Amino acid sequence: MKNEYTIAVLPGDGIGPEVTGEAIKILKILESRLGLNLTLNEVPVGGAGYEATGHPLPEETLNTAKNADAVLLGAVGGPKWENIDFSLRPERALLGLRSSLGLYANLRPAKIFPALADASTLKREVIEGLDILVVRELTGGIYFGQPRGVETLPDGTRKGVNTLVYTEGEIERIARIAFEVAQKRDKKVMSVDKANVLECTGFWREIVTRTHKEYADVELQHMYVDNCAMQLVRNPKQFDVILTTNMFGDILSDEASMLTGSIGMLPSASVGGKTGMYEPIHGSAPDIAGRGMANPLATILSVGMMFKYSFDREEPNAWIETAVESVLNQGYRTPDIMSPGMKEVGTTEMGDLVAKEIEQ
C-alpha cells in the first residue's frame, strides 16, 4: 500500500485557517502512527486568493490541487468580498475546483453522535441512531447549465435565466456512486427528483432506474424533493443513501445536517476525479473568525473521509470517529454544541483533545 501522499491545503477565509490548523494537527499524528510521508502544500483560495492575486482560484492553487493526492479545504467567503464582480467572488473558486478536478459526486454524511442526540432541535426518539449519506451530483444541473444570466428584452424589461440540464452520462455516473456506497451500508437508495413537474428530473428518474438493474442487492425508491424535505424532519431514519441533483442536494444536505444539532459537526467528500476534495460543510463564519470559538470537528472528520475515499484506508477514519465520540462522551463542547453541564472548550483545545485520543 502507498505510504507517500501529497495533500493540497487550502485554508481559505474566516474560520477556515483555524479549523484547518486543527486538521493538520491530526494529519501529523496519523503520519507518525502509520509511518507515512505526507507532503502538505498550503496555498490561498477564495477571498485569500483574491487578495493575493486578484482571482479567487489562483493558477498556482489550481495546479497544486491538480498535482495532489487529495485536497483539504477550509471555507471561503465573507462580507468583505460581497460587492466585487460576481465572477471574482470567493465562492466561484469552489465551482472552479469541482469542475477542474472532475469532482462530480459530493458525499455528505449526517450522523448523530450519541452524546449529541439532545443537541438536535428534534426529539431524541426521532433522530437517535441517525446515519444518512447524501450523494449530491456536483458538476451539472442548474448551477452549470447554459444559457444563464440576466438579459434586457426589446421592451426594456429584464429577465434572469438559469438552465437545468443533465446528460445521460452525468446521471448514470452519479447513480453508480450512490449504489456502490449503498452496498457498503444498508443497501438502500432514495433517489430524489421533481419528476412530476420537471422533464429533466423525469429523465433523471429514468436513467437512475435503468442503472439500478446492475445493482440487484440494493433497494431503490424514488421520492419528490418536497416530500423528502418533509420526511427528513418527520422520519429521517427511513433514509440510508439519498441520491439527488446538484441544487436539490445543496438544500437537502444542509437540512439533514441540522438534524445532528450543528452544521459544525459534518464533514464532506467531493470525489469522481483523480484528486478528491475534503471540507467541512459549514461556511467561513466571519462573525466568530479569530475568536477561537469555531468547531474543528467537521474538518477533522473530513480528514477521516480523505483516508477512506482517497487513500483507501478505513482504519484511520475509524480512529478519528472513535476519538471524536470519546471526547464528546467526556462532555467537551465548543460553543455551537454547548449544553448545560458540559465543559466548554475552544477550537485549539478541542483539536488537542481529539489528537490525544488518537495518539492513545
N, C-alpha and C positions, 0 to 999 in steps of 0.2 A: 504494500500500500504506500502511496505517495506520502512523503514526510516534509516536503517543502511547498509552501504556499505563499503567494503574493496577494496582499489584501489592499485595495484602494480605500483609504479612509477619507470620507467627505463629511466633516463635522457640520458645515452649513451655518445656520443662523440661530439666533435666540438661544434656547437651551440646548441646541444641537451639540455644541462643543462640550458642554458639561456632561450630558448623558453618554456621549461617545467616549469621553475620557474614562468613564467607569467601565464601559465595554472593553476598551483596550486593556484595562487592568485585568479583566477576566481572560482575555486572549493571551496575555503574557503568562498567566498561571497555567493555562491549558498547554501552551507551548512547552513549558518546563515539564509538566506532568506527563505529556505524551511523547516527549523527545522530538518535538517538531522544530522546524526552522521557518519562522514566519517573518516575512518582509512586509512592513506596514508603510505605505506611501500616502502621506497626507497632502491633500490638495483642496483648494477652495471651490465652493459651489453655491448656487443661489445668490442671495444678496452679497455674501462674501466674495463670490466670483465676480459679480458685477462691480463691486468696489475695487477689486484688484485689477480687472482687465476691461471693464465696460460691457461684459457679457456674463449672464448667469451660469453658462456652461462653457468655461474657457477651453480652448483646444487642448491645453496640457491636461486638464482634468478629464476630458473625454478620452484622450489617448491613454492616460493612466488607468482608467476604468476598463478600457478595452483590453489592456495587456495584463490585467489582474485575474486571479482565480476567483475572486469574489469582491464585491463592493459593500462596505459598511457605511450607511448614510445616516446622518443625524436628523436634521429638519431644515426646511428652507422657508423664507418669507418673513414679513413683518411690515408694520405701518410705514417704515422709512422708505419703502420702495413701491408704495401703492399708487403713486402719481406718475411713475415713469411709463414709457411706452409699453403696451401690453406684451409685445414680443420680447421685451427685456426683463420682464418681472421674474423674480426668483423661481416661481412655480414652473416656468417654462423649462427650467433645467431638468425637472423630473420627466416631463414628456420627452425631452431630447435624449435622456439617458435610456429610458424604456425603449424608445424607437431604435436608437443606435445599437443597443446591446441585444435587441431581439427579445425583450422580456415581455412575452405575450400572456403570461399567466401570473396572477397575483394570488398568493396563498395567505389568507388572514384567519388565524385561529381565534376563537372566542371560547376560552376555557376558564372555568371557575376553580380557583384555588380554595379548598375547604375553609381556610381561615378568613376568607373574604366574602363568604356567602351572604353575610349580613350587610356588606357594603353596597350591594345592589339595591336599586330602588324597588325591585320586585320582591315578592315574598320568597323566603328561603326555599319553601317546598316547590316553587316554580323553577328556580334556577340551580338548586343544589345538584352537583354532578354534571352540569352543562359542559359539553365538549363539541363545539361546532367548528367546521372549517369552511370558510367561504372561498371558492375558487372563482376569481373575477378575471374575465378577459380584459387585457390591459392595453393593447395597441391598436384596437379597431373601434368600431361603433361611432357614436355621435361625437366623441371627443376628437376624432381624427378625420371624419368624413368630409368629403368635398361635394358641392360647394359649401362655403361657410363665409360668414362675415356680415357686415351691415352695408346696405346699399341704398341709394336715393332713387326713387321711382320717377317717371316722367312728370307726375303731378306735383313733385316736390316733397312728398312724404317719404319716410324711410321704412325699411323693413330689415329684420335680422333673420339670418338663415344659418341653421346647422343641419347637417345631413346624417341620418342614421344608415350606415352601410356595413354589411357583413358579407364576406365571401364564404363559399362552401369550405374552403381550406382553413380559414380562420376559425370557423365554428368547430370543425372536426378536430383540430389540434387541441383546442382548449377542452373539448369534451373528453378527449383521451386522457389529458392530465387529471381531470376530475375522477374518471373511472379508475385510473391507476392508483391515485391516492386513496380512493374509497376501498380498494382491495386490501389495503393495509389498515383499515379502520373497521367500521361496522357494515361496510358493503352496501351503503345506501346513498343515492344521489338524488337531490331535488333540483331539477332544472327550472329556473325562474325566468319567465318571459312576460310579454303582454300580447300573446298571440291572437287574442280576440279583437285587438284594435290595430296593431302594428304589423303589416305584412312582413317586414324584415324579421321580426321575432317569431312570426309563424314559420318562416323559413328556418330560423334557429331551432325551433322545436322539431321540425322535420329532420334536420341533419343530426341533431343530438340523438333522436330516436333511432335513426339508421346506424349511427356509430355504436350505439349501445348493444347491437346484435353481436358484437365481438367480445362482450364482457358479460357473459351469461350469469356469472356468480354475483353480479352487482344488481341490486334493485333500483330501477329508475322510475321516478314520478315527476310530474310537471305541476307547476303552480304559477298563477298570475302574480305579478310583483306586488300589487296592492294587498292581496290576501297574504302573501309571505310577510310583508311588513307587519300586518296584524298578528299573524301566527307567531312571529318572533317574540312578541310581548305576551301573547295568550298562552302558548305552549311551546317554548323554544326547544325543549328536549326531544321533540319529534324529529329534529333535523340532525343529520350527520354531516354530509357534504352538500353545500349549496353551490350550484354551478349557475353563473349568470353573466350578463353582458357588462361592458365597461361602466356605463352610468348606473345601472341598477346595482352592480356590485359595490360601487363607490358609496352609495347610500345605505344599502343593507348591511355592509360590513361595519359601518360606523354605528348603526343601530345595534347590531349584535355586540359590538364592543362595550356598549354601556350596560348590557346585561350583567357584565362581570364586575361592575362597580366603578371602574375607572378606565378611561382610554389610555392612561399612563401605564397599564399593565400588559398591553397587547403588542406582540411583535408581528412582522410580516416578512414574506419572501416573495421576490419577483424573479421568476425563472423562465426558461424556454431557450435562451441562447447559451453560448459557451460560458458566460460570466453571469452569475446570479447576483442580485442586489438585495440587501437585508436592511430593514429600517423599522423603527417603532412607528405605529400608525398615528401617534399624536403629532400635533403641529409644533411650531417653533416657540409658542407660549412666551412672547416678548414681555408680557407683564411680570413674569417671575424670573426672567433671564438674569443670571449673575447673582442671584439671591441664595443659591444653594438649596433650593426647595424642590427642584424637579425630581420626578420619579425615574430612576435609571433602569428599572426592571424590564420594561418593554425592550429597551436597546440590548440589555444583557441577554434576554430571551431570544432576541434576533440573532445573536452570536450562536446560540444553540441551533437555530434553524439553518444557519450557514454551514455548520459542521454536518448537519443531517442531509441537506439537499445539495450543497456544492462539493463537500469533501467526502460524502458517503460514509460518515462516521456518526452512528446513532448514539454511542456511549457518551460523548461529551454533552450532547443535547440532554440526555437523561440526567447527567450530573448537575447541569445548570438548573433544570426544572426542580430537581430534588433539593438543591441548595436554596432556591427561591422559596419553595414551600416551607423548608425548615426555618428560614428567617422570619417568614410571616407567622408561622406557628409559635415562634418565640415572642410575638407581639410587637415586632418592629414595623413602623409605618412611616412613609413620607406623608406630607400634609394632604395630598389628594385622596389618600385612602385611610386617613386617620379616623379613629372612632374612640369613644370613651374607654378608659382603662388601658389603652395601648401606649407604646413608647415611641414618641415622635423622633424621627431622625432626618438628617438632610441627605442630599444627593451623594456626597462622598462617603458618609458613614454607611449608607445603605449598600453602596458598592463594596466597601470594606467587609461588611458582614457576609455578603454573598461570596466574596473572594475567600474569606476564612473557611466557609463551609466547603467550598470546592477543594481547597488545599487539604482538608481533613479526609 
